[in-house]
Amino acid sequence: MIRVWRIPFSTNVERVALALGHKGLETEWVDVDRLDRTAVVEASGQPLVPVLEDEGTLVTDSTAILEYLEVRYPEPPLYPRDEARRAEAVVLIDWFNRVWKKPPNELERALSVEERVEKRIRAQVEELERSRDRFEALLADRPYMFGDEFGVVDCAFFPFLKFGVLDDPADTEPFHRILVEHLTLDGAYPRLEAWIRRVDEHPRAQ
């Protein structure tokens, strides 16, 4: 059975939960205290989650885990079968990880060290808020981020973009509070909101 180490409310863990649920894979979850990552370090040699173990194989990093699951359990697919489309999906996720995630990560770092430089924060906020227009446009002619069917791009994007609509009061993670504050859709992005609600209906590994 697949085992995954997780902490509460982790966006990167939810990426993997969506992928596991899509593939119908039974999963044993190992819950870890956010402030005590000893179990994760002992299992993988580093403190970040998710960490996946599958019959002795350890995989860290949510994107690497998505790629591993696709190779190890190819049905039903997360990635497009067409090689060119698959390459596009990989590039899109790389952009999301390196470019889109930078503003909220920078905001979290700025807040955590009380580095409230207004100009810097405002620039990151504006970039984050403008990103909603890009996603709304991306969904202009399709129900999912990368086409007509649920796939790996949806797994990668949803745990972050969902905060435009979905807000769990029990989730007090500062990074997520930033996303709630600056991604709220307020009815102005109907396609993005519909996509969030559509993906939220997809199964997650329990």
N, C-alpha and C positions, 0 to 999 in steps of 0.2 A: 504493500500500500504506500502511496505517496504521503510524505510527511512535510509539513510546512511550518516554519517558525514565524510568528506574527506578533505585532503589538496592536493595541486597540486603535481603530480609526486610521490605520495606515493606508494612504492612497496607493502606494506601490503594492501593498499586499492585496488590495482590492483588484488591481489589474490581474493578478494571478488567480484570484478567486473567480473572476469572470471567465477567464480562459479555462480553468478546471471545470467550472459549471457547464460551459459550452460543450466541452468534450465528455461530460458525464463521468468524470474520474473521481472515485472515492478518495477522500483526503482525511488524514489525521492532522489536526491543527495543534501546534504547541504554542500556548499563549505565554508571552514574555512581558514582564514589567518594563514600561518605557524607560524607567530610571535605573533598571538593573538588567543589562544586556549579557550577563555572564553566560547564560545558557546558549545564546546565539554565538558568542565568541568561542565557547567550548566546542560547539558543533562545526563552526565554519572558519574560525580564525579571524573573524572581523565582526563588528557590532551591528551591521545594518540588516534590516529585514526588507523583503522576505528572503528566507533561505529554504530551498527545496531539497529534499532527500528522496531519491527514487532508487530502491534496490542497490544502495551503496554509493550511488552517484550524487554528489552535492553540487548544487547550482546556486549562485548568488546573483543579485541584480535582477529586477523585475523584467527588463527587456530580454536579458539572456534566458530567463526562465520561460518566457513566452516562446522564444525560438526553440528551446530545448523540447518543450511540450509538443510543438508542431512536428519536430523530427521524430520524437519517440512515440507520439500518439497522433498520427496524421489525420484521423477521422473522428468527428467531422472537422474540416479544415478551418483554421483561423486566417491563414494567409491566402491570398489569391493563388490559384493554380498556375496561371500564366506567369512566366518568369519575369517579364517586363513589369507587369502590375505588382508582382511581389517586391521587386526592387524599388518601385515607387513607394510602396507601403513602408519599407524599411527606411527610406529617406525621410518620409513624412514623420515617422516616429522619432527618428534621430533629431529632426528639427524641433519637434515638440520637447524632447528631453533637454536639448542644448540651448534652445532659444526661448520657447514659450515659458518653460519653468524658471528661467532666470529671474524675471521680475518678482514673483512671489517669494522665491528663495532669498533674493536680495532684501526684500522687505522684512522677511522673518529675521534675517541676520541683523538688519539695522535696528529692529525693535528690540531684539534680545540683548544687544549691547548698548541700548539707549542712544543709538546713533541717529537721532532724529533730524537729519539735515533735510530741511523742507524741499529744497530744489531737487535733490536726488530722489527722495521718496515720491514727490509729485510726478517726476518723469517715469518712474517705474509703474506708478498707479495708472497713468494715462496709457502707457503701452499695454498694460494688462487689460484695461477696460476696452481699448480699441480692438483687442483680439477677438471680442465677441462678433464684430462685423465680419471678420475673416471666416469664422466658423459658420455664421449664418449664410454667407455666400457659398461656402463649400457644400452646404446642404440644399442648395437651390433646386437641384434636379435629382435628388436621391434621398432615400430614407436613412441611410447610414453614412458615416463619415467617408467611406471609401467605395461606396457602391450600393447595390440593391440588397446586399446581405450583411449580416453581422459578421465582424471579423476582428483581426488583431488591432487595427487602428482604433476601433471602438473600445477595446479592452484597455488600450494605452491612454486614451483621452478621457474616458468617462469618469474615472475616480476623481479627477480634478475639476472638470467642467460641470459636474453634477451640482456643485455648490451654487451655481446660478439659479437653481430652483429648489434643491433639496437641502434642508438644514436640520440636523439632529441636535437639539439643545444640549444633549449629553456630551457632545463632541466639543471640547474646549481647546483643542490643539490650535496654537497661534497661527500656524500656516493655513489651517482651514478657515479660521476666522477672517483672515485676509481675503481668501477666495470668496467667502460669503459676502463680505463687504463690497468687493470690487467687481464681482461677476454677476451680481443680481440682475436678472433679465427684465423684470417689471413689465412683462408683456410686450416688450419692444423687439424681441427676437423669437418669433413664433416657431420658426423651423428648428432653431437650436433647443428651445424648450420642448418641442415635440420629440426631438431626438433623445434628450435626457430622459424623458418619461418612457420612451420606447425601450431604451437600453436598460433602464432600471427594472423593467419587467423580465429581463433575461435572468436565468438561474445563476446562482453562485454556489460554489462548493461549500458545503456546511461541515 
